[in-house]
Amino acid sequence: MTAIPSFTGDANPYGGGDPYADYRTADFPFTQYANLADRRLGAGVIAANDEFFAQRENLLVPERAEFDPEHFGHKGKIMDGWETRRRRGASAEHPWPTAEDHDWALVRLGAPGVIRGIVVDTAHFRGNYPQAVSVEGTCVAGSPSPEELLGDDVKWTTLVPRTAVGGHAANGFAVAVEQRFTHLRVNQHPDGGIARLRVHGEVVPDPEWLAVLGTFDVVALENGGQVEDASNLFYSPATNTIQPGRSRKMDDGWETRRRRDQGHDWIRYRLAAQAQIRALEIDTAYLKGNSAGWACVSVKDGEDGDWREILPRTRLQPDTNHRFVLPEPAVGTHARVDIYPDGGISRLRLFGSLTQEGTSQLAARHQELGG
């Protein structure tokens, strides 16, 4: 595990104007992966030992934290994050918390998977952030209660060892543990506030669940699909196109900048595993004056396979869900949607089922990762 880069120490007190003007952040290489702690996937903060000043659920709010210098309540300053009370020692002779004292929150990942990096964001916590943080992970089947997760029989693996962090900063940590995790325990030492938590990684679905479903969306993020690359991410991330549910607003899809050349834009995906695709959807919900004009879809089987067009270039309508039944099933491990000339789509759905080879490969990976 490596912190890249690291921020420590207080930020300056808020002096007015844009509160993000002195915010400390960096480009972390692991943010290319999906956020496994996304509420849209079903993530939740299911318990915390203390949330005196600000609720634990704020950790997973998708938007960046907001700051209102005049926002006070009966308990004090109201912060957009998870904030605990100040810890105290046992007596007047020992008024300080011990080295072991800490606060914790239990997070259920929206989709189990391999974690590649974690961001502990202390935005606006300038002098009231934790001195250090640590993060542990575990893999527990089903829907365990907080009491069950905290039981002596649950094994926790350290993902981020106790590490000093900075106030009003995006504290990023690369994770190199090749295991499948379902829950995290986020610890702040000894107390303080964290604005947001982001957990970037690769979804590893339960192969038994997919087998029971039979036909499902083989490119969906929650089923193990992944965006590998895209031509342009100017307005919104390409991963939005494989999020659960329909888009709820314009920036909940994928939109590119306006092209001024003769090219076109595209997204390349990796499917959950080798699959047989029988139908697809291209949705342009909420993209009205900026939806893609035309789109085509191709698949390939294996990294070195050749791309084969399964949907020819087809006219798209704004704010519309387009459905297509393929004349014959298409087998592949990867897919690509090309839009012409630019604009956006909100969702791509590829409906099918895993092949025998895909089922075997997925089951082997699930077992290898301790699922």
Disulfide bonds with the S-S distance in Angstrom:
none
